[in-house]
């Protein structure tokens, strides 16, 4: 259901009519009928039940999922007593924080008792305190667009902090002051950037000011939580906006310092692209090539493919600038940073390998590569080949249309060669022409390093010359063994 606003003469911001709020309640309950059934049980026991937070916001945006969040004046044990006879399943993993989880009609529901927490402002762990009013509960939430509620049984919309108006204006603000909110939980600063990325909203000036002055507080947050927010930000619809907010407020200097480090100073004598802005353009161009939704590995690689440039920049005579081996340095930096952010081994390895390989195409020239070089390109990329294609194409950001067209045409030619050779040789499964058992039999050696060395020799031979006849492979192996003094 789109939010419809009434225009007020002389006002820049639309004003929401009461009818819009009423329609919002009707729409929310229409798409979440299980809420009324549950609310009736609470009302019969003398308790209030509110749909709250994300589900209310997402209904306004027309994208409600299967998860519903509720808040209530009932205490956790009272909630358990009310839902156990009714729910399909109940779990108590969050009950220490006042939350009861349950499933009903294929939907996941969470019910949390009103909260009025206080924080020690050293960690982000609250001292859990139950509250008595919906207004106080909403005040402690992160952003006004998440501080709206619907009292289900009475179909009453509750919005004490202007969340719906902020949603209509696409503004991200906090119910309390940003300083209070971020001091309680610094992770909310990263969540602000994440919501900017996901929703395309503009943070209120006071939010940006607080994020800037309090950026260092993010060091209170564990790497795992930082990583989760960064991943959600990168997979949003507008990641460039979220990244720019992180860099401009100084948060990136604490969680991903390689980003602001790419803002290299450019002078009149040594011209080169601004690496930071170039990387954002590459990110956008990589996203434009995605086929099956957000690809975190591709997006990380696009954003970080040039992080080795600041460390390898050299000013050349005559006014030039070089970044020799920045792909090698960059791959090492990617591994270090992503490990510190607790990304999985697979993600670390894949992103680093894409960064390492992203420049190799530029040695292709006008097609000078031999078939052997093409085989190695494919083999080194392995299952990342499709992503590498996208990254290399995205990395073309020149404003010279002729140069850009030539680069794209040349890469088209490379892909055509890969397709042709792959059809002839099954490049995706390049193996030596002799397996380990044959190597041991022919050389009369036991399992061990010699077998591995021979296997690598035969694989390199296969890459250089393509598939060999069996007798030819045997002859090459025997010659290699003689050269190595084996046998």
Secondary structure, DSSP 8 states (H G I E B T S, - for coil): -----B--TT-SS-B--HHHHHHHHHHHHHHTTHHHHHHHHHHHTT--EEEETHHHHHHHTT---SEEEEEESS-HHHHHHHHTTT-SEEE-TTGGGTEEEEEETTEEEEEEE-B--EE-SSSS-EE--B-S-HHHHHHTSS-GGG--EEETTTTEEE-TT-HHHHHHHTEE--SS-HHHHHHH-THHHHHHHHHHHHH--EE-HHHHHHHHHTGGGGGGS-HHHHHHHHHHHHTSTTHHHHHHHHHHHTSHHHH-THHHHT-----SSS----HHHHHHHHHHHHHTT-SSS--HHHHHHHHHTTTTHHHH-EE-TTS-EE-TTHHHHHHHHHHHHHHHTT--HHHHHHHHHHHHHTTGGGG-TTTT--HHHHHHHHHHHGGGHHHHHHHHHHT---S-HHHHHHHHHHHHHHHHHHHHHHHHH-GGG---SS-HHHHHHHHT--SSHHHHHHHHHHHHHHHHH----HHHHHHHHHHHHHHTT--
